[in-house]
């Protein structure tokens, strides 16, 4: 079954990165064997309608997607400050 998932942020600004976020979504969905039926970027939150082949694939996708979107929006980088 497809899942409706909402990723929420405390502040907006995700519209500025809409193209990069969509590119990230498509790449990660393919890597984690996910099918994305719908995607909506509403500035401070996303709506996704997705279906994964495996539970592990869904979990990994959500973990990586959330982290990489946060890095993209905030400008944060991994490693020592």
C-alpha positions in Angstrom: 0.0 0.0 0.0 1.0 3.6 -0.6 1.9 5.7 2.4 1.1 9.4 2.8 4.0 11.0 4.6 4.5 14.6 5.7 8.0 16.1 6.4 7.7 19.3 8.4 10.2 22.0 9.2 10.0 24.7 11.8 10.6 27.4 9.3 9.9 27.8 5.6 12.3 28.4 2.8 12.1 25.1 1.0 10.6 26.7 -2.1 14.0 28.2 -2.8 15.5 24.7 -3.1 12.6 23.1 -4.9 14.5 21.9 -8.0 17.4 20.5 -5.9 15.0 18.7 -3.5 13.0 17.1 -6.4 16.3 15.9 -8.0 17.3 14.5 -4.6 14.0 12.8 -4.2 14.1 11.1 -7.7 17.7 9.8 -7.1 17.1 8.5 -3.6 13.8 6.9 -4.6 15.5 4.9 -7.4 18.4 3.9 -5.0 16.0 2.7 -2.3 13.5 1.1 -4.7 10.7 3.4 -3.9 7.9 4.6 -6.1 6.8 8.2 -5.7 3.2 8.7 -6.7 2.8 12.3 -5.6 5.1 15.0 -4.2 4.1 18.5 -3.0 6.5 21.1 -1.6 4.5 23.6 0.6 7.4 25.8 1.7 7.6 24.6 5.4 6.5 21.0 4.7 6.4 18.2 2.0 3.7 15.8 1.3 4.8 12.5 -0.3 2.7 9.5 -1.5 5.2 6.7 -1.7 5.4 2.9 -1.9 8.5 0.9 -1.2 9.4 -2.6 -2.1 10.8 -3.3 1.4 10.4 -1.8 4.9 14.2 -1.4 5.1 14.2 0.5 1.8 11.5 2.9 3.2 13.3 3.4 6.4 16.6 4.1 4.7 15.0 6.5 2.2 13.3 8.5 5.0 16.5 8.8 7.0 18.7 9.9 4.1 16.1 12.2 2.5 15.4 14.0 5.7 19.0 14.5 6.5 20.0 15.7 3.0 17.1 18.1 2.7 18.1 19.6 6.1 21.7 20.0 5.0 20.5 21.6 1.7 18.2 24.1 3.4 20.4 25.0 6.3 23.7 24.9 4.5 25.1 22.6 7.1 28.0 20.2 6.2 29.2 17.0 7.8 32.5 17.1 9.7 34.2 19.3 12.2 32.8 22.9 12.5 
